[in-house]
């Protein structure tokens, strides 16, 4: 994600950690939602409704807007681009400041957040992903995963680069302390409106702005780059998340500090970091190479395989198999082919190529589908060829050319 997060008050802290920083399970984890754990999360939302009791004051509204923007920046520039991806460098004291400021959002501890996000990138939109709309549905990816014990327990061994700092571990062990301090400060500044409008309302808005990166940014928008997942660029989401909506860009090159690759892609989080770099508070901001931005770099074999499989799956293989069977109905040639290719699936694929049945998508059709979806890339032809192979393999399976059984109609 970019801003994959959890409502900190929503999840129960029943996990325990060993001296090595790993989670130790006492019970077999499962993917069910633990509804009692939702009570604190719902109470935060209910507290936001207190604005109808307190009313809106100018000070409270200024607090609400300011705290939304400041904490969104802390999450996007701090938790995400720094702690999760190390896309720039900073001092130890400013690192602590970023962690503290991010935890005022009540989205759990900085180590928890970054470890969870790193897991998301390793398994994005696969069954292993903690919050994929593709496999778990939109609402589970948006908020439901927060209350699933199987999904919200990260592997702390992946975040040892920051877990070595005792002050960061202290913050992670006390994830809601900064948020409580902020809530008290809001009350002292503007009374009850400051608490309910300034803190609770801005916190709820912040929750769902961040959560939208997990859900909306994998469903709605444009896919410029081949990333082997469903990440998308979304301009209006980029506005409300200060730049995180350029999600396909980010999944294409995760280590870039800037997620809006082109000048017209507004990325406020990056602009603020750039200004901070002028004063020496941050440095070594990483930028995507020109070949990456223009999609000229070849893709890894893992990405090629995943995208090829997905593209092949976008064709209705069962329907194609039925059409092939109908086209060859009562023709002994098909039976002869079946008899000739009982040995291996490779033979089946070879003979399917030779058939050139008009109902089977061609290599050119697959290539055209890829080019409609992504900008041109040196690996497009490789993906198309592999997708064509996978499609023919699946078709041969449905026709049962590689076995003694009769093909199903």
N, C-alpha and C positions, 0 to 999 in steps of 0.2 A: 504494500500500500504505500501507499504513501502514508496515510495516517491511520493505520489500523490501530484501534484502541478499544478499551473496555471501560464501561462505567465502573469506576473503582468501587463505589459503594454498592455495586450490584452483586459482586461475586463474593462468596464466603471464603475466608482465609483458613480453610481446613487442611491445606497442603503443608507438608513439612519438607525440610531440606537437610541433607546430610552435610557432613563437613566438606564434601567435594562439590557442593553446590547443586547436586542433582536432586531431582524429586524422587521420593521413595513411596511407591504405592502400597497401601494397605489393603485396598479392595480393587477389584478389576474395574478400570474406568469404563464408562459407557457414554453414549451420545445422547442420552435423554436429558431434557431440560429439568433442572431442579427448581421447581416453582417457588418454594419458600425463599430461595436465594434472591428472587425477584423483588421481595418486599422492600428492602432498602432502596433499590432502583426506582420502584414505583413511588416510594415516599418522596424522593427527590423531585419527581415529576409533579406529584400532588402539591409539594411545597411551592412549586413555580406558579400554581394556581392561586397562591396567596396574594398575587399582585392585584387580584380583584378586591381583596380586603384592604390592602395598604394603599392602593392607588399608585399613580406614577408621579414622581417628582422629577424636576430637571436633573438634580444631582444623581438620582437613582438611575435614570435613563442613560446618562453619561457613563455611569459605572457599568451598566449592562453592556453597552456597545464597546466600551474600552476593554473590559475584561474578556469579552468574546474575542476581540481582535488580538489582544496581547497573548492570551492563552492559546489561541489557535496558532499564532506564530511560534510560541514555545513548543508546541507539539510538532508542528511541521518542520521548523528549522532545528529544533533541539532533539526531541525524542526520535523523529524520523530521519532527517538528513544527517544528523550528527551521530547519535547513539546507535541507530539501526544500521546506517550505511557508511559512516565515517567519511562523508564527502568533503569535509574540510577539517581544519585543525583549530584548536583554541587552547587557552591556558587552563590549568587545573581549577582555579577559582571560578572562571567563567563557565567551565563545564559543570561545576556544582550549581551555579546560578541557573543554568539552563534546566538542570534536573529538578531543582526546587520549584522553579516557575512552572514547569510542565506538570508537576504533581499537584499544583493548585487547581488543576482541571478535574481532579478526582477520577482519573482514569488509571488508577493503580500505580504500581511502582515503575520507575524508569527501566530497571533491569528486566522486569516482567514484560513491559511493553516492547522493548527492543528485541528480546529473545523471541517473543511471539511473532513479531513482524519478520524477523529473519527466517523463521520457520515457514511463514506464508510465502516468501519469495522462493524458497527451495522447492516448494510443492504447489505453486500457484495454480489454482483451478484444476487440481487433481483431487482424488478422494482423500488425500492426506492433508489438504489445505484446511485450515481451521475455520475459514469463513468464505467458502466459494458458493455463489448463487447457482452455479452450474450443477453442483452435486447436492446441495442442501436446501436450495430454494432461497428466494429473495429475502424473506423476513428472518430466516435463520442466520443468513450472512450479515444482515443489518444489525440484529440485536440478540437473536436467540442463542447464538454460540456462546455468549457471555455466561450463560447459566448452565452450560454443558461441562461437566467435570472432565470429559475426554478432550474437549477442545481448548479449555482455558488453562491447562497446566503446561507451561513451557519447559524447554530443555535449557536449564541455566548454564550448561557447559558451553553453549554457543555464545555466551556473552561475558566470558572470562576476561576479555580485554578491558572491560569497564568494571567488572566485579572485583578487580584487584584494589580498587580505591575504597578505603573504609568509610569515607563520608557518603559515597554513592550507595554502598551497602546499607548504611544507616537509613538513608532516605527510602530505599526499597523495602526495608523492614517496617517502616512507618509510613505507608503510602498515603494516608489521608491527613497526616499532620499539617502539611502545607495548605490543604484545602480548608481545613478547620480554621487555621490562622487567617486565611483570606476572608472566610465568612464572618468571623469576629470583627475584622477590620472594616468590612462593608457595613456592619451594624453600627459600629462606632462613628463612621463617617456620615451615614445618611439614615440611621434609625431602621425601623422595620421596612420601609421601602428599599433602603440600601441592601438589606438582607435578602428580601424576596425578589425584588426586581434586579438589583445589581448582581447578587450572587446566584440564587437558585435559577432564575430565568435564563441568565447567560450560560449557566452550566448545562442546562437541558438543551439549549440551542447548540452549544458546543458539542455535546454528545452526538447529536444527530448530524451535525455538519461533518464530524470526523467519521461517524459510522457510514455515511453515504459513500465514502471512498471504498469501503469493503463491498458494498452492495451496488449502488448506482453506477459507480465507475467500472464495474465489470459487466454491465448490462446495457447502458445507454451511452452513445457517443461514437466516435470514429476510431478505427484501428489503422493507424498509419504504418506501423511496423509489425513485422512477423515476430511474435514473442512467445508462441506456443501456449498462450493463455488468452483469457477474454478481456484483458485490460483495455480501456478505451480512453480517448481524450475527450474532455467535456468542458467547454469554455465557461459555462455558467457555474459549474461545480468548482472550476478553478478560481472563480471570483470569490465564492463564499468560503473557500478553504485556503485562500491566499497562495494558490499555485498548485495545489495537490491534484487538481482536476486533469492535469496533463499526465494522466496515469499511464497511458500506453507509452509515452516518451520515457517515463520513469522505469517501466518494466523492460524497456529496450536497452537502457543504459542506467543501471541502478546507482552507480557511484557518482553521478553528476550532481553537483550542488544545485544547479539550475535545472528545473524540470520543464519550464517553457523554453523549448529549444530555439524558437524563432522570435524575432523582436515583437511580433504582434501577439505572442502567447504570454499574457500577463502572469507574472510570477512574483507577487509581492514579498513572499518569504525570502526569495533570492535577493530582491532589491535591498531589503533591510540588511541582509548578511553582507552584501557588497558595500554598503555604507559603513557597517561595523568594521569591515576589513581596512577601510581608509584610516581608522583610528587604532589599528593593531589589535583589536579585540578578537578577531578571527583571521585566519590566513590560509593559504593553499586551497582556495576554493576550486574544486575540480570541475572542468568543463568537458562536454562530450566532443571527441574528435570530429572533424568535418566528415570523415567517411562514415561515422556512426550516424550523424544527423541526416546525411543524404542517403542512408541505407545502402552504402556501397560495400560494407564488410560482409564477408561470408558468414553464414550461421553455423553453429556447432551441430554435430550429428544428432544430439539429443533433441534439439529444437526442430531440426528437419524431420525427424521421425514422428514427433508429437503432432506437428502441424500436418504432415502428410496423412497421418491416421485420422485426424479430425476432418480434413477435407474429403478423404475417402468416405468417411462416415456421413458426410452431408448429402451423399447420393443414396437413393432408396434402393438398396441392393436387393431386397426381397422382391420389390416390384420389377426390377430389371430382370431378375431370375425368372419370374413368371412370364415376362414378355419374351425372353429368350426361348423358354420351353414352348410357348405358343408358336413362335416363329419356326421352330424346328419340329413341331408336332408331326408325327407320322412319317418323319423323314429318317430313313435308315442311316443316313450319314451321321446323325447325332449319336446313334447307338454304336456305330463304328468308333466314333471318337471316344465314347465312354469305355469301350473295350480296350482301346489303345492306351488310355491314361490311368489305369487302375493303380500303377506303381507309386507315383509320387505326386504331391501337389504342384511341384515345379513343372511337371509335364502338363498338368491341367492348365496352369497359367499360360504355358507356351501355346497350347492348342486353342485356348480362348483368344489369344492374340491373333492366331492364324484365322480364326473364324471371322473376325471383323464384323460381328453382328451389329447392325445399325443402332440397336437399342442400348448398347454398352457405351458409356461416356468415353470419348476419345481423350488422348493426351492433350490435344489442343483445347478441348473444352475444360479440362481440369486446370490447365495453365491460365485460361481466360478467367476462370472463377477466382483464382488466386490474385490475378492482377486487378480484378474489380475490388478486392478487399484490401490489398496492401500496395504501398509504393513499390517500384521495381527494386529487385535485390538480386545479386549474383546467384543466390541459392534458390531462386524461384523455379528454375528448370529442374533442379535436383529434387525439390519438394514435389513438383508435379509428376516427375517420373516415379518417385517412390509412392506417391498417392495412387497412381495408376496401377502399380504393382499390387498394392494393398487391396484396391478395389477389385481387381481380377482374382486375387486370392480369396476374398470374401465371397465373390460371385461363384467361384468354383466350389466353395464349401456349400453354398446354398443349393447348387445344382448337384452336389454330391458326386462330382466327377472323380474325387479322390478316394472313393469308398465303394463297396459292393452294393450299398443300398440304392433304392430307387429314388430319384429326385422327387422332392415334394412339390406338389402343384400349388 
